[in-house]
Amino acid sequence: MEVRSFVRNAPVSAKKVNLILDQIRGKRVDEALTILRFMTSPKARIVAKAVRSAAANAENNYNLDPRRLRIVACWAGEGIRFKRLNPRARGRADIIQKRRANITIVVDEV
């Protein structure tokens, strides 16, 4: 039974978090958490939190064994964008886009 976990509007761009998700796709949950713990990117904490949430959902809601869980799918899509103005010369302004991501983690028992 596939169990999903979502992180909505995480403060990171989808392109950056997809690089992290490529490293853990297809791995066991405990192995993925070990990989995420030693990653240099500070955004790996957000992904680790989502993986732990998916494992907890599987254990508590569906009585699956947490030691046998595997990440079968994970992806990140674009969330909302915060638009901010940055003052420039001659009274003009640049638009700064602060991107957000929606992260989805799917685990299943092997």
N, CA, C and O atoms as a GROMACS GRO file, in nm:
protein
  440
    1MET      N    1   0.083  -0.117   0.000
    1MET     CA    2   0.000   0.000   0.000
    1MET      C    3   0.088   0.124   0.000
    1MET      O    4   0.173   0.141   0.087
    2GLU      N    5   0.068   0.209  -0.096
    2GLU     CA    6   0.148   0.331  -0.106
    2GLU      C    7   0.098   0.436  -0.007
    2GLU      O    8  -0.023   0.460   0.004
    3VAL      N    9   0.192   0.497   0.063
    3VAL     CA   10   0.160   0.600   0.160
    3VAL      C   11   0.232   0.727   0.119
    3VAL      O   12   0.351   0.723   0.087
    4ARG      N   13   0.161   0.840   0.120
    4ARG     CA   14   0.219   0.966   0.074
    4ARG      C   15   0.237   1.064   0.188
    4ARG      O   16   0.168   1.059   0.290
    5SER      N   17   0.333   1.153   0.167
    5SER     CA   18   0.356   1.263   0.259
    5SER      C   19   0.382   1.388   0.175
    5SER      O   20   0.452   1.381   0.074
    6PHE      N   21   0.327   1.500   0.216
    6PHE     CA   22   0.339   1.624   0.141
    6PHE      C   23   0.402   1.732   0.226
    6PHE      O   24   0.379   1.740   0.346
    7VAL      N   25   0.482   1.816   0.161
    7VAL     CA   26   0.531   1.940   0.221
    7VAL      C   27   0.489   2.050   0.125
    7VAL      O   28   0.535   2.055   0.011
    8ARG      N   29   0.403   2.137   0.171
    8ARG     CA   30   0.351   2.243   0.085
    8ARG      C   31   0.428   2.372   0.111
    8ARG      O   32   0.451   2.410   0.226
    9ASN      N   33   0.467   2.439   0.004
    9ASN     CA   34   0.532   2.569   0.009
    9ASN      C   35   0.659   2.570   0.095
    9ASN      O   36   0.678   2.657   0.179
   10ALA      N   37   0.745   2.471   0.070
   10ALA     CA   38   0.875   2.468   0.137
   10ALA      C   39   0.962   2.581   0.080
   10ALA      O   40   0.960   2.604  -0.041
   11PRO      N   41   1.038   2.650   0.164
   11PRO     CA   42   1.114   2.767   0.117
   11PRO      C   43   1.240   2.731   0.041
   11PRO      O   44   1.351   2.764   0.083
   12VAL      N   45   1.224   2.662  -0.071
   12VAL     CA   46   1.336   2.624  -0.157
   12VAL      C   47   1.278   2.607  -0.298
   12VAL      O   48   1.162   2.572  -0.313
   13SER      N   49   1.359   2.632  -0.399
   13SER     CA   50   1.309   2.615  -0.535
   13SER      C   51   1.300   2.466  -0.569
   13SER      O   52   1.376   2.385  -0.516
   14ALA      N   53   1.208   2.432  -0.656
   14ALA     CA   54   1.185   2.292  -0.693
   14ALA      C   55   1.306   2.234  -0.763
   14ALA      O   56   1.335   2.115  -0.749
   15LYS      N   57   1.377   2.315  -0.838
   15LYS     CA   58   1.495   2.267  -0.910
   15LYS      C   59   1.604   2.222  -0.812
   15LYS      O   60   1.670   2.120  -0.835
   16LYS      N   61   1.623   2.296  -0.703
   16LYS     CA   62   1.726   2.261  -0.605
   16LYS      C   63   1.688   2.137  -0.525
   16LYS      O   64   1.773   2.053  -0.497
   17VAL      N   65   1.560   2.125  -0.489
   17VAL     CA   66   1.519   2.011  -0.408
   17VAL      C   67   1.511   1.884  -0.492
   17VAL      O   68   1.526   1.774  -0.437
   18ASN      N   69   1.488   1.894  -0.622
   18ASN     CA   70   1.487   1.774  -0.708
   18ASN      C   71   1.625   1.710  -0.715
   18ASN      O   72   1.636   1.589  -0.732
   19LEU      N   73   1.732   1.790  -0.704
   19LEU     CA   74   1.867   1.733  -0.699
   19LEU      C   75   1.886   1.647  -0.574
   19LEU      O   76   1.953   1.544  -0.579
   20ILE      N   77   1.826   1.688  -0.464
   20ILE     CA   78   1.833   1.609  -0.341
   20ILE      C   79   1.748   1.484  -0.353
   20ILE      O   80   1.789   1.376  -0.310
   21LEU      N   81   1.628   1.498  -0.411
   21LEU     CA   82   1.537   1.384  -0.423
   21LEU      C   83   1.593   1.276  -0.516
   21LEU      O   84   1.563   1.158  -0.497
   22ASP      N   85   1.673   1.315  -0.615
   22ASP     CA   86   1.734   1.216  -0.704
   22ASP      C   87   1.828   1.123  -0.630
   22ASP      O   88   1.847   1.009  -0.672
   23GLN      N   89   1.886   1.169  -0.520
   23GLN     CA   90   1.980   1.088  -0.444
   23GLN      C   91   1.911   0.979  -0.362
   23GLN      O   92   1.972   0.876  -0.333
   24ILE      N   93   1.784   1.001  -0.323
   24ILE     CA   94   1.718   0.906  -0.232
   24ILE      C   95   1.610   0.823  -0.298
   24ILE      O   96   1.555   0.733  -0.235
   25ARG      N   97   1.579   0.850  -0.423
   25ARG     CA   98   1.472   0.777  -0.492
   25ARG      C   99   1.508   0.629  -0.504
   25ARG      O  100   1.616   0.596  -0.552
   26GLY      N  101   1.418   0.540  -0.459
   26GLY     CA  102   1.439   0.396  -0.468
   26GLY      C  103   1.512   0.335  -0.350
   26GLY      O  104   1.528   0.213  -0.345
   27LYS      N  105   1.556   0.415  -0.254
   27LYS     CA  106   1.630   0.364  -0.138
   27LYS      C  107   1.534   0.329  -0.025
   27LYS      O  108   1.419   0.373  -0.023
   28ARG      N  109   1.584   0.249   0.070
   28ARG     CA  110   1.507   0.221   0.191
   28ARG      C  111   1.502   0.348   0.276
   28ARG      O  112   1.589   0.434   0.263
   29VAL      N  113   1.402   0.360   0.362
   29VAL     CA  114   1.381   0.482   0.438
   29VAL      C  115   1.497   0.511   0.533
   29VAL      O  116   1.542   0.624   0.541
   30ASP      N  117   1.545   0.409   0.603
   30ASP     CA  118   1.656   0.434   0.695
   30ASP      C  119   1.784   0.470   0.621
   30ASP      O  120   1.862   0.552   0.669
   31GLU      N  121   1.806   0.411   0.505
   31GLU     CA  122   1.922   0.445   0.423
   31GLU      C  123   1.911   0.587   0.368
   31GLU      O  124   2.010   0.661   0.364
   32ALA      N  125   1.790   0.626   0.327
   32ALA     CA  126   1.767   0.762   0.276
   32ALA      C  127   1.789   0.866   0.385
   32ALA      O  128   1.846   0.972   0.358
   33LEU      N  129   1.745   0.838   0.507
   33LEU     CA  130   1.765   0.932   0.616
   33LEU      C  131   1.913   0.948   0.650
   33LEU      O  132   1.957   1.057   0.687
   34THR      N  133   1.989   0.840   0.637
   34THR     CA  134   2.134   0.849   0.659
   34THR      C  135   2.200   0.936   0.552
   34THR      O  136   2.286   1.017   0.583
   35ILE      N  137   2.159   0.918   0.428
   35ILE     CA  138   2.214   0.999   0.319
   35ILE      C  139   2.180   1.147   0.342
   35ILE      O  140   2.266   1.233   0.325
   36LEU      N  141   2.057   1.174   0.380
   36LEU     CA  142   2.014   1.313   0.400
   36LEU      C  143   2.084   1.377   0.520
   36LEU      O  144   2.111   1.497   0.518
   37ARG      N  145   2.113   1.297   0.622
   37ARG     CA  146   2.179   1.352   0.740
   37ARG      C  147   2.318   1.405   0.709
   37ARG      O  148   2.361   1.503   0.769
   38PHE      N  149   2.388   1.342   0.616
   38PHE     CA  150   2.525   1.381   0.586
   38PHE      C  151   2.538   1.466   0.460
   38PHE      O  152   2.649   1.490   0.414
   39MET      N  153   2.426   1.511   0.404
   39MET     CA  154   2.432   1.601   0.289
   39MET      C  155   2.472   1.741   0.334
   39MET      O  156   2.437   1.784   0.444
   40THR      N  157   2.544   1.810   0.248
   40THR     CA  158   2.590   1.944   0.284
   40THR      C  159   2.483   2.050   0.265
   40THR      O  160   2.494   2.159   0.323
   41SER      N  161   2.380   2.023   0.188
   41SER     CA  162   2.276   2.121   0.162
   41SER      C  163   2.186   2.136   0.286
   41SER      O  164   2.141   2.037   0.342
   42PRO      N  165   2.160   2.260   0.328
   42PRO     CA  166   2.070   2.278   0.443
   42PRO      C  167   1.926   2.244   0.410
   42PRO      O  168   1.845   2.225   0.501
   43LYS      N  169   1.891   2.234   0.283
   43LYS     CA  170   1.755   2.200   0.243
   43LYS      C  171   1.726   2.052   0.257
   43LYS      O  172   1.611   2.010   0.245
   44ALA      N  173   1.829   1.971   0.284
   44ALA     CA  174   1.808   1.828   0.303
   44ALA      C  175   1.728   1.801   0.430
   44ALA      O  176   1.665   1.696   0.443
   45ARG      N  177   1.729   1.895   0.525
   45ARG     CA  178   1.650   1.879   0.647
   45ARG      C  179   1.501   1.879   0.616
   45ARG      O  180   1.425   1.805   0.678
   46ILE      N  181   1.458   1.961   0.521
   46ILE     CA  182   1.317   1.967   0.484
   46ILE      C  183   1.273   1.834   0.423
   46ILE      O  184   1.165   1.784   0.451
   47VAL      N  185   1.360   1.778   0.338
   47VAL     CA  186   1.329   1.650   0.274
   47VAL      C  187   1.329   1.538   0.378
   47VAL      O  188   1.244   1.449   0.373
   48ALA      N  189   1.422   1.542   0.472
   48ALA     CA  190   1.429   1.439   0.577
   48ALA      C  191   1.303   1.442   0.662
   48ALA      O  192   1.252   1.337   0.702
   49LYS      N  193   1.253   1.560   0.690
   49LYS     CA  194   1.130   1.573   0.767
   49LYS      C  195   1.013   1.510   0.693
   49LYS      O  196   0.928   1.447   0.755
   50ALA      N  197   1.008   1.528   0.561
   50ALA     CA  198   0.900   1.470   0.481
   50ALA      C  199   0.912   1.317   0.476
   50ALA      O  200   0.810   1.248   0.480
   51VAL      N  201   1.034   1.265   0.468
   51VAL     CA  202   1.054   1.119   0.466
   51VAL      C  203   1.012   1.059   0.600
   51VAL      O  204   0.946   0.956   0.603
   52ARG      N  205   1.051   1.124   0.711
   52ARG     CA  206   1.010   1.075   0.842
   52ARG      C  207   0.858   1.080   0.857
   52ARG      O  208   0.799   0.990   0.918
   53SER      N  209   0.795   1.182   0.802
   53SER     CA  210   0.650   1.193   0.809
   53SER      C  211   0.582   1.081   0.731
   53SER      O  212   0.483   1.024   0.777
   54ALA      N  213   0.634   1.049   0.613
   54ALA     CA  214   0.576   0.940   0.534
   54ALA      C  215   0.591   0.807   0.605
   54ALA      O  216   0.500   0.725   0.603
   55ALA      N  217   0.706   0.784   0.668
   55ALA     CA  218   0.728   0.660   0.741
   55ALA      C  219   0.634   0.652   0.862
   55ALA      O  220   0.581   0.545   0.892
   56ALA      N  221   0.614   0.762   0.931
   56ALA     CA  222   0.524   0.763   1.046
   56ALA      C  223   0.379   0.741   1.002
   56ALA      O  224   0.303   0.671   1.070
   57ASN      N  225   0.340   0.800   0.889
   57ASN     CA  226   0.205   0.777   0.837
   57ASN      C  227   0.184   0.630   0.806
   57ASN      O  228   0.078   0.575   0.837
   58ALA      N  229   0.283   0.566   0.744
   58ALA     CA  230   0.271   0.425   0.709
   58ALA      C  231   0.262   0.338   0.833
   58ALA      O  232   0.185   0.242   0.837
   59GLU      N  233   0.340   0.371   0.934
   59GLU     CA  234   0.342   0.289   1.056
   59GLU      C  235   0.214   0.307   1.137
   59GLU      O  236   0.155   0.208   1.181
   60ASN      N  237   0.171   0.429   1.156
   60ASN     CA  238   0.057   0.455   1.245
   60ASN      C  239  -0.079   0.435   1.178
   60ASN      O  240  -0.172   0.385   1.241
   61ASN      N  241  -0.091   0.473   1.051
   61ASN     CA  242  -0.222   0.466   0.986
   61ASN      C  243  -0.249   0.332   0.918
   61ASN      O  244  -0.364   0.290   0.909
   62TYR      N  245  -0.143   0.265   0.870
   62TYR     CA  246  -0.162   0.142   0.792
   62TYR      C  247  -0.092   0.021   0.851
   62TYR      O  248  -0.092  -0.086   0.790
   63ASN      N  249  -0.031   0.034   0.970
   63ASN     CA  250   0.036  -0.075   1.041
   63ASN      C  251   0.142  -0.144   0.956
   63ASN      O  252   0.155  -0.267   0.961
   64LEU      N  253   0.217  -0.067   0.877
   64LEU     CA  254   0.328  -0.123   0.798
   64LEU      C  255   0.454  -0.123   0.881
   64LEU      O  256   0.471  -0.039   0.970
   65ASP      N  257   0.543  -0.215   0.852
   65ASP     CA  258   0.669  -0.227   0.925
   65ASP      C  259   0.765  -0.117   0.878
   65ASP      O  260   0.799  -0.113   0.760
   66PRO      N  261   0.809  -0.028   0.967
   66PRO     CA  262   0.895   0.084   0.923
   66PRO      C  263   1.032   0.040   0.872
   66PRO      O  264   1.096   0.114   0.797
   67ARG      N  265   1.079  -0.079   0.912
   67ARG     CA  266   1.210  -0.127   0.864
   67ARG      C  267   1.204  -0.179   0.722
   67ARG      O  268   1.308  -0.195   0.658
   68ARG      N  269   1.083  -0.206   0.671
   68ARG     CA  270   1.070  -0.262   0.536
   68ARG      C  271   1.020  -0.160   0.435
   68ARG      O  272   0.984  -0.196   0.323
   69LEU      N  273   1.016  -0.033   0.473
   69LEU     CA  274   0.964   0.071   0.384
   69LEU      C  275   1.070   0.117   0.285
   69LEU      O  276   1.188   0.128   0.319
   70ARG      N  277   1.028   0.143   0.163
   70ARG     CA  278   1.116   0.191   0.056
   70ARG      C  279   1.050   0.312  -0.010
   70ARG      O  280   0.928   0.317  -0.025
   71ILE      N  281   1.132   0.409  -0.049
   71ILE     CA  282   1.082   0.527  -0.119
   71ILE      C  283   1.063   0.489  -0.265
   71ILE      O  284   1.161   0.470  -0.338
   72VAL      N  285   0.938   0.477  -0.308
   72VAL     CA  286   0.911   0.434  -0.445
   72VAL      C  287   0.903   0.552  -0.541
   72VAL      O  288   0.932   0.538  -0.660
   73ALA      N  289   0.864   0.668  -0.491
   73ALA     CA  290   0.856   0.786  -0.577
   73ALA      C  291   0.874   0.911  -0.491
   73ALA      O  292   0.833   0.914  -0.374
   74CYS      N  293   0.933   1.012  -0.549
   74CYS     CA  294   0.945   1.142  -0.483
   74CYS      C  295   0.967   1.248  -0.590
   74CYS      O  296   1.043   1.228  -0.685
   75TRP      N  297   0.899   1.360  -0.573
   75TRP     CA  298   0.914   1.467  -0.670
   75TRP      C  299   0.885   1.600  -0.602
   75TRP      O  300   0.828   1.606  -0.492
   76ALA      N  301   0.924   1.706  -0.670
   76ALA     CA  302   0.897   1.842  -0.621
   76ALA      C  303   0.844   1.924  -0.736
   76ALA      O  304   0.899   1.922  -0.846
   77GLY      N  305   0.738   1.995  -0.711
   77GLY     CA  306   0.680   2.084  -0.811
   77GLY      C  307   0.684   2.228  -0.761
   77GLY      O  308   0.713   2.255  -0.645
   78GLU      N  309   0.655   2.319  -0.852
   78GLU     CA  310   0.657   2.461  -0.815
   78GLU      C  311   0.542   2.493  -0.720
   78GLU      O  312   0.428   2.450  -0.741
   79GLY      N  313   0.574   2.569  -0.617
   79GLY     CA  314   0.471   2.621  -0.527
   79GLY      C  315   0.442   2.765  -0.565
   79GLY      O  316   0.467   2.807  -0.678
   80ILE      N  317   0.389   2.839  -0.470
   80ILE     CA  318   0.362   2.980  -0.497
   80ILE      C  319   0.493   3.057  -0.497
   80ILE      O  320   0.593   3.013  -0.440
   81ARG      N  321   0.492   3.172  -0.561
   81ARG     CA  322   0.611   3.258  -0.566
   81ARG      C  323   0.580   3.388  -0.495
   81ARG      O  324   0.478   3.452  -0.520
   82PHE      N  325   0.670   3.427  -0.406
   82PHE     CA  326   0.659   3.558  -0.344
   82PHE      C  327   0.733   3.656  -0.432
   82PHE      O  328   0.848   3.632  -0.469
   83LYS      N  329   0.669   3.766  -0.466
   83LYS     CA  330   0.733   3.866  -0.552
   83LYS      C  331   0.766   3.989  -0.467
   83LYS      O  332   0.678   4.046  -0.402
   84ARG      N  333   0.892   4.028  -0.471
   84ARG     CA  334   0.940   4.142  -0.394
   84ARG      C  335   1.005   4.240  -0.489
   84ARG      O  336   1.058   4.201  -0.593
   85LEU      N  337   1.003   4.366  -0.454
   85LEU     CA  338   1.065   4.469  -0.535
   85LEU      C  339   1.201   4.508  -0.476
   85LEU      O  340   1.216   4.523  -0.355
   86ASN      N  341   1.297   4.522  -0.565
   86ASN     CA  342   1.432   4.563  -0.526
   86ASN      C  343   1.461   4.697  -0.594
   86ASN      O  344   1.460   4.704  -0.717
   87PRO      N  345   1.487   4.803  -0.518
   87PRO     CA  346   1.508   4.934  -0.581
   87PRO      C  347   1.636   4.936  -0.665
   87PRO      O  348   1.739   4.882  -0.625
   88ARG      N  349   1.628   5.001  -0.780
   88ARG     CA  350   1.740   5.014  -0.871
   88ARG      C  351   1.764   5.162  -0.901
   88ARG      O  352   1.697   5.249  -0.845
   89ALA      N  353   1.856   5.189  -0.987
   89ALA     CA  354   1.891   5.327  -1.020
   89ALA      C  355   1.780   5.396  -1.099
   89ALA      O  356   1.698   5.329  -1.163
   90ARG      N  357   1.776   5.526  -1.094
   90ARG     CA  358   1.684   5.612  -1.169
   90ARG      C  359   1.537   5.585  -1.138
   90ARG      O  360   1.451   5.601  -1.224
   91GLY      N  361   1.510   5.543  -1.015
   91GLY     CA  362   1.372   5.525  -0.973
   91GLY      C  363   1.305   5.398  -1.025
   91GLY      O  364   1.184   5.382  -1.011
   92ARG      N  365   1.381   5.311  -1.082
   92ARG     CA  366   1.323   5.186  -1.133
   92ARG      C  367   1.326   5.078  -1.024
   92ARG      O  368   1.378   5.101  -0.914
   93ALA      N  369   1.270   4.962  -1.056
   93ALA     CA  370   1.268   4.852  -0.959
   93ALA      C  371   1.282   4.720  -1.034
   93ALA      O  372   1.235   4.705  -1.146
   94ASP      N  373   1.347   4.624  -0.969
   94ASP     CA  374   1.355   4.487  -1.019
   94ASP      C  375   1.264   4.399  -0.935
   94ASP      O  376   1.246   4.423  -0.815
   95ILE      N  377   1.209   4.298  -0.998
   95ILE     CA  378   1.124   4.204  -0.926
   95ILE      C  379   1.209   4.084  -0.886
   95ILE      O  380   1.270   4.019  -0.970
   96ILE      N  381   1.211   4.056  -0.755
   96ILE     CA  382   1.279   3.939  -0.701
   96ILE      C  383   1.171   3.833  -0.676
   96ILE      O  384   1.072   3.861  -0.609
   97GLN      N  385   1.190   3.712  -0.728
   97GLN     CA  386   1.094   3.605  -0.707
   97GLN      C  387   1.152   3.506  -0.607
   97GLN      O  388   1.255   3.443  -0.632
   98LYS      N  389   1.083   3.492  -0.495
   98LYS     CA  390   1.124   3.395  -0.393
   98LYS      C  391   1.041   3.270  -0.418
   98LYS      O  392   0.921   3.266  -0.389
   99ARG      N  393   1.106   3.168  -0.471
   99ARG     CA  394   1.035   3.048  -0.515
   99ARG      C  395   1.010   2.953  -0.398
   99ARG      O  396   1.085   2.950  -0.301
  100ARG      N  397   0.903   2.877  -0.411
  100ARG     CA  398   0.863   2.777  -0.313
  100ARG      C  399   0.841   2.644  -0.386
  100ARG      O  400   0.823   2.642  -0.508
  101ALA      N  401   0.843   2.535  -0.312
  101ALA     CA  402   0.826   2.403  -0.373
  101ALA      C  403   0.723   2.322  -0.296
  101ALA      O  404   0.708   2.336  -0.174
  102ASN      N  405   0.652   2.237  -0.368
  102ASN     CA  406   0.563   2.136  -0.308
  102ASN      C  407   0.632   2.001  -0.324
  102ASN      O  408   0.653   1.955  -0.437
  103ILE      N  409   0.667   1.938  -0.213
  103ILE     CA  410   0.743   1.813  -0.215
  103ILE      C  411   0.648   1.698  -0.182
  103ILE      O  412   0.568   1.708  -0.089
  104THR      N  413   0.657   1.590  -0.258
  104THR     CA  414   0.576   1.470  -0.235
  104THR      C  415   0.668   1.350  -0.221
  104THR      O  416   0.756   1.328  -0.305
  105ILE      N  417   0.649   1.272  -0.115
  105ILE     CA  418   0.724   1.150  -0.091
  105ILE      C  419   0.625   1.034  -0.085
  105ILE      O  420   0.525   1.041  -0.013
  106VAL      N  421   0.652   0.926  -0.159
  106VAL     CA  422   0.566   0.807  -0.160
  106VAL      C  423   0.649   0.689  -0.114
  106VAL      O  424   0.752   0.657  -0.173
  107VAL      N  425   0.603   0.622  -0.006
  107VAL     CA  426   0.672   0.504   0.045
  107VAL      C  427   0.580   0.383   0.031
  107VAL      O  428   0.458   0.395   0.029
  108ASP      N  429   0.643   0.266   0.022
  108ASP     CA  430   0.569   0.141   0.013
  108ASP      C  431   0.650   0.031   0.080
  108ASP      O  432   0.772   0.038   0.088
  109GLU      N  433   0.581  -0.070   0.128
  109GLU     CA  434   0.648  -0.182   0.194
  109GLU      C  435   0.701  -0.279   0.089
  109GLU      O  436   0.634  -0.309  -0.010
  110VAL      N  437   0.821  -0.326   0.111
  110VAL     CA  438   0.884  -0.418   0.015
  110VAL      C  439   0.837  -0.559   0.042
  110VAL      O  440   0.878  -0.652  -0.027
   0.00000   0.00000   0.00000
